[in-house]
Amino acid sequence: MSKKKILIFDDDKTILEVIAIIFEENGYLVEISETSHDIIEKVSLFKPDVILMDNWIPRIGGVEATKLLKNHEEFQSIPVIYVTANNDIVALAKEAQADDYVAKPFNLEDLEDKVAKYLVEKV
């Protein structure tokens, strides 16, 4: 069975590194990005099974990046989990058309469970 792929967008390098290590140790292939303006290109190249998207990310932001993806016929079915410390996370995730959300600071186990839920649904 091939490894599941996770694409993570966050402007915080430390968060990217920590999450990447955790998911890689759990057998996932992980790609990270500190910007989201080229989301379609990154998704085309990596072909992730799930995406973690931060709200505060340079150039176009998480909402616009997620909308670009969700309005793209080829990639709209890829689950996007919105990850942010913003108080309006529910509204932001809905506006972005994200499939789910996790509030920062998050419990790693909760994040892992949420990712696993969407990967099981894709099987």
C-alpha positions as CSV (number, residue, x, y, z in Angstrom):
1,M,0.0,0.0,0.0
2,S,1.4,3.4,-0.9
3,K,2.0,6.0,1.8
4,K,-0.7,8.7,2.3
5,K,0.4,12.2,1.4
6,I,-0.2,15.3,3.5
7,L,0.5,18.8,2.2
8,I,0.8,21.4,5.0
9,F,0.6,25.2,4.5
10,D,1.7,27.4,7.4
11,D,3.9,30.5,7.7
12,D,5.4,29.3,11.0
13,K,8.5,27.2,10.2
14,T,8.5,25.6,13.7
15,I,4.9,24.4,13.4
16,L,5.7,23.0,9.9
17,E,8.7,21.1,11.1
18,V,7.0,19.7,14.2
19,I,3.9,18.6,12.3
20,A,5.9,17.2,9.4
21,I,8.1,15.1,11.8
22,I,5.0,13.7,13.7
23,F,3.2,12.7,10.5
24,E,6.4,11.3,8.9
25,E,7.0,9.1,12.0
26,N,3.4,7.8,11.5
27,G,4.2,6.7,8.0
28,Y,2.9,9.6,5.9
29,L,4.7,11.4,3.1
30,V,4.7,15.1,4.0
31,E,5.3,18.2,1.9
32,I,5.4,21.7,3.5
33,S,5.0,25.2,2.3
34,E,5.3,28.7,3.9
35,T,3.2,30.4,1.2
36,S,-0.1,29.5,-0.5
37,H,-0.2,31.6,-3.7
38,D,0.9,28.6,-5.8
39,I,-1.4,26.1,-4.2
40,I,-2.7,24.6,-7.5
41,E,0.9,24.1,-8.7
42,K,1.9,22.4,-5.4
43,V,-1.1,20.2,-5.4
44,S,-0.6,19.2,-9.0
45,L,3.0,18.2,-8.3
46,F,2.5,16.4,-4.9
47,K,-1.0,15.1,-5.3
48,P,-1.8,15.1,-1.5
49,D,-4.5,13.0,0.1
50,V,-5.3,15.7,2.6
51,I,-4.2,19.3,3.1
52,L,-3.7,21.3,6.4
53,M,-4.2,25.0,5.7
54,D,-3.2,27.9,8.0
55,N,-5.2,31.1,7.9
56,W,-2.4,33.6,8.2
57,I,-0.1,32.6,5.4
58,P,1.7,35.0,3.0
59,R,0.5,36.3,-0.3
60,I,-3.1,35.3,-0.6
61,G,-4.0,33.8,2.8
62,G,-5.6,30.5,3.7
63,V,-9.2,31.4,2.8
64,E,-8.4,32.4,-0.8
65,A,-6.0,29.5,-1.3
66,T,-8.6,27.0,-0.1
67,K,-11.2,28.6,-2.3
68,L,-8.9,28.3,-5.3
69,L,-8.5,24.6,-4.6
70,K,-12.2,24.0,-4.0
71,N,-13.1,25.8,-7.2
72,H,-10.7,23.7,-9.2
73,E,-12.5,20.7,-10.7
74,E,-9.6,18.3,-10.5
75,F,-8.7,19.0,-6.9
76,Q,-12.0,20.0,-5.2
77,S,-12.4,16.6,-3.6
78,I,-9.1,16.8,-1.6
79,P,-10.0,17.3,2.0
80,V,-8.8,20.6,3.5
81,I,-8.5,20.9,7.3
82,Y,-8.3,24.6,8.3
83,V,-5.8,25.1,11.1
84,T,-5.7,28.6,12.8
85,A,-5.7,30.4,16.1
86,N,-8.3,32.9,14.9
87,N,-11.4,33.2,17.1
88,D,-13.6,33.0,14.0
89,I,-12.3,29.6,12.9
90,V,-15.7,28.2,12.2
91,A,-16.7,31.1,10.0
92,L,-13.3,31.2,8.3
93,A,-13.4,27.5,7.6
94,K,-16.9,27.8,6.2
95,E,-16.0,30.8,4.0
96,A,-12.9,29.0,2.7
97,Q,-15.0,25.9,1.9
98,A,-12.7,23.8,4.1
99,D,-13.9,20.3,5.0
100,D,-13.0,20.7,8.7
101,Y,-10.9,22.7,11.1
102,V,-8.7,22.4,14.1
103,A,-8.0,25.4,16.4
104,K,-4.5,26.4,17.4
105,P,-3.0,25.7,19.8
106,F,-4.0,22.1,19.0
107,N,-3.5,18.8,20.6
108,L,-1.4,16.7,18.2
109,E,-3.5,13.7,18.8
110,D,-6.7,15.6,17.8
111,L,-4.9,16.7,14.6
112,E,-3.8,13.2,13.8
113,D,-7.3,11.8,14.5
114,K,-8.8,14.4,12.2
115,V,-6.4,13.7,9.4
116,A,-6.9,9.9,9.8
117,K,-10.7,10.4,9.6
118,Y,-10.4,12.0,6.2
119,L,-7.9,9.4,4.9
120,V,-10.2,6.6,6.0
121,E,-13.1,8.2,4.1
122,K,-11.0,8.4,0.9
123,V,-10.3,4.6,0.9
